[in-house]
Amino acid sequence: MKPGCKVLLSLTFAIAMVGCGDQEETPSAAQAASAPEKKSMAAPGTARMPAEDASAPELSVTAPLIVEHQVDVMAQRDGIIAKISVDTGTRVGPSRVLAQLDDRQLMANLEAARAKTRSIAADLKNWQAEAEVLKADYVRAQRLYDEKLIAEEQLQHAKYKAESDQWDILRVKEQLNTAKEEEHSLELELEKTRIAAPFAGLVARRYVREGQSVAKGDRLFWVTAEGPLRVRFTLPEKFLGRVKNGQRMELTVPDVRAERHEVRVVQISPVVDPSSGTIEVLTELLGSRGELRPGMTVAVHVPNPK
């Protein structure tokens, strides 16, 4: 066979193989990726109701349990933790001391301020006693002047001396007020060394240990109330006017199937959020809380408006 014929046969075979390969089509990765994904995720506490569920008897809204009183107790001044009185899990009453900062320097300053206040108070009494003496001298000078026994200059001298003493008394009174305010300021600073619970509740976390140096604004404890338990969530705007204050709803716990409770609506937002088209609803747990704890995720079953 001639060389030219061999080349022609090779080209013909290659074209035939390409044609056969095109007869089988497989879906490309791009086509698979272009298929619409039918998944939607609702934010916690927000109700998302698809069109096909519009006729459902109720709408289930998932949200966390909350309490109104829940705060981080922070240091109000710099210092060193001298004593810790409670630990995580301790139930405390209002104003219960949780920890104590080292207050020795403040106590010394306060005692010095109190001594200064006492000193100025004694000085004021001395000026007031002297004022009485000068007042008596002026009365005597007035009587002697009336009897023409002393000159008018002597009478004026006694008068102005008595008046001058009154201004001294006023000056010392202001010094005493200043000293008392300084004393009160130190008392307030001393109170800041006592880390106290702002309300009755439970110590959920402790962030510090004895001997630790803290700065103003550092977190020391996390205190949370244990009740009343509440659930705050949002609903589509079509529920506005159909959910009423005092209305009762069922509450369940997804992780504890046996737990069934009842909540009451205590607050409804009077306006619709224009960005999401929803209204905010606040409910409160009725009856015993059972195994419910603040922070748990629960489901509130809202009757679907017809």
Order of alpha helices (4+ residues) and beta strands (2+ residues): alpha-alpha-beta-beta-beta-beta-beta-alpha-alpha-beta-beta-beta-beta-beta-beta-beta-beta-beta
